[in-house]
Amino acid sequence: MSRTEGKNLRVLLYEGPGSTPLENEARYQALSSLLNNGFEVTRPVEGQQVAPPDDSPLLILGLLKHPPDVAADVEVYVRNLADMSPVDAAREVREETGARALEAWKPWFPVIDFDRCTNCMQCLTFCLFDVYAVDKQQKITVQNQDNCKTDCPACSRVCPEVAILFPKYAKGPINGDVVREQDVQREAMKVDITTLLGGDLYGSLRTRQREARARFSTERDESKALLERKRCLGKLKKSLDIPDEVLMTLPSAEDIEERAARAKAKLAKRQAGSQTVRDSRPAPSDKEWGI
């Protein structure tokens, strides 16, 4: 019985010294097939570090001439991709070690390619589902991947640097395929998101709300209002390949204003209890003190 029984099997796709690097398509197929079948995969890159080994079993996969050196206290298994498929190799070792069988990976989430990302924050500005945030160094990160709407690649489509990937998207380069010059040119030709939405997004929403109130002030027709919403969102669907069900979950202008009002009230309450704000207020006069 393996001493690591019940732990996760860690798969390392190795292309370093002592191996033959994979072709781009073969690498993509190996990674995607392993992930789709619930295996944790690490691919070391020259000049960068990977997580240190733990007490989980480690499977080294690659077109190997000889396996790389690994710490002696790590339970290592080696399989050559010239002899078997990545998934067959991983399943064989998982069975041999008694490692856990994991569920397939999360079906939809964004990945930021930091080699391409310029930290322009366009994804943060565009996404209405709070998927993105910035870290302490003011660098864009994926904060709430569970909020991402399945089959919606919109943030990737508005990224001017083709730096946002969705591994389960059907087409490249969004699915992680090689980014070619024509891909960058195509992305550069897309309109800026502020232009797409008519300049100031919240200003546009306020204008739209005023017009809607005037239009339906005497008799509110909900079916007409729904058609108006669909018509306004049609440009997003056409330009950014957003599914209908995702578009219909976008908040209305009234929802956004209500959230903004709640946030403003919360800020006012927090400031009212702030010592900094109290210190900045003018000192009370003699009259206010009752002197």
Buried (B, 14 or more C-beta within 10 A) or exposed (E): EEEBEEBBBBBBBBBEEEBEEBEEEEBBBBBBBBBBBBBBBEBBEEEEEEEEBEEBBBBBBBBBEEBBEBEEEBBBBBBBBEEBBBBEBBBBBBEEBBBBEEEEBEEBBBBBBEEBBEBEEBBBBBBBBEBBEEEEEEEBEBEEEEBBBEBBBBBBBBBBBBBBBBBBBEEBBBBBBEBEEEBBEEBEEBEEBBEBBBEEBEEBBBBBBEEBEEBBEEEEEEEEBEEBBEEBBEEBBEBBBBBEEBBEEBEBBEEBBEEEEEEEEEEEEEEEEEEEEEEEEEEEEEEEEEE
